[in-house]
Every structure is written in structure tokens, then in C-alpha cells.
């Protein structure tokens, strides 16, 4: 083990482990290096923004402060699950 390293253990589903090994072989690197690269990318990524979701169009009618009528299809188009 390298100095300044910490040994850890995780359980990975078999099918994911197989895909990991296959991808490492395709790239000509070790599974360890793929895992470390993924962890580094994950911790370097900006944190998800908290707060209110900003929509392209308001859900409130102009001036009336009443909810506009919006269909389920329109909600899905806005990106809500």
C-alpha cells in the first residue's frame, strides 16, 4: 500500500464489476484507475444547486396570482418527473 493512502472495501454487484473490468480492459488500464478517476470526477463536480427551481415560463397567470391551468403533458415537458 502506498503511503498517504487509505485502504477501503466496498461491495459491488457482480454485473457492475464485470462491466468495470471490461471497460478497464478496453481502455488498457486497471479497474482501480477507473474507480479513482470516477471518484475524483465526482468530488470535483460542483454541488447541485439548492433552492427553488426556475422555470422557463411562470406557473402563475400575469397579475392574477392564480395558478394557471397546466396539463400533465405540459408538466412533463417542463422537465418534472
Secondary structure, 3 states (H helix, E strand, C coil): CCCCCCCCCCCCCHHHHHHHHHHHHHHCCCHHHHHHHHHHHHHHCCCCCCCCCCCCCCCECCCCCCECCCCHHHHHHCCCC
